[in-house]
Every structure is written in C-alpha cells, then in structure tokens.
C-alpha cells in the first residue's frame, strides 16, 4: 500500500482546495470574513499567481475609536466592519466581488459583514433572505446599545476625506 502525502493546509483544516479552485477559476475579487474570539476582520482580495493580494481590509478594533461600546464580534459590529471594508475597497476601484468562506460555515455574522459591504457599494451576489434582520443589524437585541447610523456617517466622512 502506497503512502500519499496530505497537503499541510488540508491536514490543518485551513483550506478547502475544491472550493478555492472553483473560486479562483472565476478570476474575480473575493471577500473573506474572519471572526475570532474578540474581533471581526473583513478583507477584499485579488487572486494572483504569487498569492492573494489584499485590496482593502477592515478590523473591528477601529470601532473603539468611534465610541463603540460592547462586543466587537456582534452582528452590528460585523456589519459596520464590512461597511468600512467595502468603502475602502470602492475607494481603491473595486466594484464587484464574491464571498469566500473557506472552511468556515456561513453564519449570521458573516451575512451581516456581507450586507455591510453591499451597502457600501460593492456588487456581491447574495440572497437578501440570507442576511440578518434590520433589528439585529441595528443592535436592538443587544443589552449595550450603539448608534449605528452615527458610526456609518463617521465612516463615510472619514473615507471621503482620505
């Protein structure tokens, strides 16, 4: 019986090569959403032979400078992080992208970040039924309330001035 070597990233459950190959064949920019124990990170990538190039990136730590109280991995924080990444990407000339989740499953927080990027002006194919409700995006379900519209307006003014 012959031994076949398993690729390291497949062995570590970091890369789904079948899904990645299908995504790369389209030659389109893609959005990745990573949610850790404390933060949310949204990046827009361009696939290249030498490796994926990051066109725009946003991390939920930027919310602390905007007066954000509470969790940085909630649905509303994920929405604002996706909105900020989408605004930065559109400033860099990105018009459309697709969602790439890799080995992680689709969750409401990923959907909120995706909706934020769509609301920022990116064309991303997605079903509106897959997004969380507006009450959850605005943070009505949270015990610590934040003004989402105020943070969005500061993001808009910050991106326009840049």
C-alpha positions, -999 to +999 in steps of 0.1 A: +000+000+000+014+034-011+015+064+012+000+096-002+010+128+014-018+150+025-013+188+019-005+206+051-033+232+049-058+205+042-045+185+071-048+215+094-083+221+080-074+256+069-081+253+031-109+236+012-090+232-021-121+222-041-139+254-031-108+275-035-101+262-070-137+269-081-134+304-067-100+311-084-113+298-118-137+328-118-108+353-116-129+377-095-121+396-064-133+379-032-144+389+003-132+370+033-147+374+068-129+360+099-145+361+133-122+355+163-130+353+200-130+391+203-129+407+168-142+406+133-119+411+102-131+417+067-107+417+037-112+421-001-086+401-020-075+398-056-063+364-066-028+363-082-003+336-090+022+347-065-005+348-038-037+367-030-033+404-028-053+423-002-070+453-018-088+465+013-090+454+049-110+464+080-108+452+116-134+458+142-109+474+166-114+506+146-149+508+162-132+516+196-121+550+182-157+557+171-171+554+206-182+518+203-193+501+235-198+463+238-187+434+217-167+438+185-179+405+172-216+411+173-238+412+143-239+450+142-201+453+147-197+428+118-220+449+097-200+481+104-167+463+098-180+450+064-193+485+056-159+501+063-140+475+042-165+480+014-160+518+015-122+513+014-124+489-014-146+511-035-121+539-029-095+516-044-116+510-075-131+476-066-166+473-080-176+437-075-165+406-056-178+372-044-179+358-009-153+332+000-158+315+034-131+288+030-136+261+056-159+281+079-196+278+077-219+307+068-233+324+099-254+355+106-223+375+115-208+366+081-241+376+065-240+410+084-205+417+072-215+408+036-245+431+039-223+459+051-200+455+021-230+455-002-244+487+014-210+503+009-214+499-028-199+466-038-217+443-061-217+409-044-242+382-054-262+373-024-298+363-014-314+390+007-331+363+028-297+351+040-290+384+058-299+390+094-330+412+101-326+450+103-334+449+141-304+426+146-281+447+124-291+479+143-283+460+176-318+461+191-312+427+206-281+438+224-280+449+260-254+476+252-269+500+226-248+518+200-258+543+174-252+525+141-261+555+119-237+578+137-208+554+132-218+549+095-218+587+089-183+590+106-171+562+083-185+580+053-169+613+062-136+596+070-134+578+037-144+609+017-116+629+034-090+602+027 
